[in-house]
Amino acid sequence: MFSSSGYQAPQGSVDTGTNISTKMDILEEMYEMKKTCDFIKNNSFNKVALQFPDDLLVDSVQIASQIEKETGAKLYILGDTSYGSCCVDEVAAEHVEAQCIIHYGRACLSPSRRLPLMYVFGKRPVDLQKCVLSFHSLYPDRQSNIIILYDVTYFHIIDDLLDLLSPEYPNVVKSVLHVDGNQCCILGSIQGQHIDSPTHSHQDGCKYVHKFGRVFSLKEEYKVEDYSMFYIGQEGATLTNFMMTWNQCCFSSFDPETTVWRRETVNINRALMKRYYLIEKAKDAGVVGILVGTLGVASYLTIIDQLKDTVRKAGKKSYVFAMGKLNVPKLANFLEIDIFVLVACSESSLLDSSEFYRPVVTPFEMEVACNKHKEWTGQYVTDFRDLLPGACNGVNLPSPDADENDGEEVDVSLITGALRSTYFSSSLPIDCSDDTSVVQRNKTLTVAHNNTAASFLQGRTWQGLEQELGRTPVVKAVEGRRGIAIVYEDEGKN
């Protein structure tokens, strides 16, 4: 390894576990390699991108070698993705001019639009007998209305599980995987059907609910809130996403890895109140940072434009940031931002920002904070596509010609206790030359602050190094230290 000043870096090999791989016969069954090869050959793909999460990279070389041998296609392995591994990294695939993507492992099933796509979830083992016993313990009433949800890596056992439960539980409903788009292929799904709305009625007396890549049927006279949810999988983003969305349903879970079952006793109302607190912080904010958390989910550019327009009409300033995976040091560089809003997939948008210097909210929370036509009802939306015009939770801002746009509403902040304006006229200019201006709205004189990053910098005590042009003496360049920070060459002489 290279080092300066003759310093020897540690040498040797580190055991990362990548030398332990799965046998080929197990790989072929677990990763559906035959069906994957058929998908590539039937569509005559010559360049294919294989996207693996970190925990499956151990098998990536064997899988790629075998598929390349069977199909003759040129394969590229996508490892470290720009954003979450649950999303399809179409940008990285386009860099290698791939004609399709094979996505392995866990997936959020957010719709993609650019390239043909095939999901291979893998087949994690499940003890069906223990799962059935857990189900019996959780639901002693055999007439209960229950919807079975699951992590995508366990989709292969759902039909067998339903065969064991249906004789005793006539009202059990399974969810089936489905993603919009003709270019998407999910093995064992209902991909051939067209379902374009969250609740789609059929002629068989049932209605189908399509949410988060899952489809399940309800009796015509029932709602989702009338059902209990049984989830198969580990505690994580998927389960949290389901519980936040259907927060009026009772949830239970079975973990196949530990064979532990439980009723989910997390106080969901407490979690919702925490999110409501963030909405109050968003109402107080003057400068908003829009974080691009995905480049592959369909309509992400549309929601960014909608957020920019909503923030502007609320009298706030917005800036767009594209910085890949988020962490505390990255966002700490922008202290002039009062609050961030993350545009990402439904499973990645609920970011715990307790360690960040500024809160990070979801597009739904920012819409509630800026749009007076959106009220907090306890219903929560994690999929930003549901906020677009024409969607189930989409509420347009009033047109500039509406009379109600000519005024503002003032309320009291629940955090600071100060008066604040919760809605500004859409006729306000986008750019203002002065930092403050006195305008008349609703026959009330109001001071409107143009709170930009520049005004924030002017108010800071320290604004960077002063140039002091003409006052600093000019000197010749001198030789500095040599070596590396751990030991400079001249340190031993002192």
Secondary structure, 3 states (H helix, E strand, C coil): CCCCCCCCCCCCCCCCCCCCCCCHHHHHHHCCHHHHHHHHHHCCCCEEEEECCHHHHHHHHHHHHHHHHHHCCEEEEECCCCCCCCCCCHHHHHHCCCCEEEEECCCCCCCCCCCCEEEECCCCCCCHHHHHHHHHHHCCCCCCCEEEEECHHHHHHHHHHHHHHCCCCCCEEECEECCCCCCEEECCCCCCCCCCCCEEECCCCEEEEEECCEEEEEECCCCHHHCEEEEECCCCHHHHHHHHHCCCCCEEEEECCCCEEEECCCCHHHHHHHHHHHHHHHHHCCEEEEEECCCCCCCHHHHHHHHHHHHHHCCCEEEEECCCCCCHHHHHCCCCCCEEEEECCCCCCCCCCCCCCCCEECHHHHHHHHCCCCCCCCCCCCCHHHHCCCCCCCCCCCCCCCHHHHCCEEEECCCCCCEEEEECCCCCCCCCCCCEEEEEECCEEEEEECCCHHHHHHCCCCCCCCCCCCCCCCCCCCCCCCEECCEECCHHHC
